[in-house]
Amino acid sequence: MTPLVTAAVLLAAVTHACWNALAHRIPDKLVGFTLISGGGVLIGVALAPFAAFPAAGAWPYLGISAVLHVVYYVLLMTSFRLGDFGQTYPIARGTAPLVVTVLAAVFAHEVPDLWVTGGIALSCAGLTGVALWGLRGRRPNWTAVGAALATGLSIAAYTVVDGLGVRASGSSLGYIAWLMVIEGVAVPVYALARWRGRTAALLRPHAALGLLGAALSVTAYGMVLWAQTRADLAPVSALRESSILVGAAIGAVFFKERFGAPRLAAAGLLVVGIGLMLHAG
């Protein structure tokens, strides 16, 4: 984890939290994700001519990743519709790093050393604390929690698939461009079939927010994919999930959701965990 890779992943974390907040702010989640997915397709089409075409070995990963991303979008829409942003976003993102650590060890043969393992464990403890504080003092919506947990599993799955795929592609930019094109068509096609003649009327009021979210989404994941070609998957995943702190802050400031001292303590664990991972690098 060089300083440049670390900076890229941290910037991706902030950018990711911002586009998720924009998606949550749009009341109709299908409208929001149609704009974000469709905008991603347009960006991918614009980028593709300027990037190297992914190598043949990357295309099976692209296909699998596209399916996993569609599952991810459906689960994320469900969790956002049913739960608070400050609750569902941390649970979804906090589930992924430990699962990625296991999957990366099995499929990418990346077994972390003690420093990285300790850093990932502390980071996950901090992320879990941030997530659980969102459940304090009220009866949780278990459907929302379940959707958020399933979202985290889908994140872990596509993180490992894309980590292997981008390394096989020979071009980080080419991989992200074609991934956006392939994965992005499913939600808009479903929306068009469902809305029929009402599409323009439903999308127009939220077009600016949705397309901004698309640009932030492509930027965030593009930086993560680039980082995965230069560092192990598990620490990149754990560092990326520092976006949870940004998401919790956004929830407190813009959505009037509680933050609280326990979340600050959990944030401290996350910072210590990141420090251990960087020490190992």
Helices and strands as residue ranges (DSSP letters): H 3-25, H 29-47, G 48-50, G 56-58, H 59-82, H 85-107, H 114-133, H 142-169, H 172-184, H 186-195, G 196-198, H 199-203, G 204-206, H 207-228, H 233-240, H 243-254, H 261-280
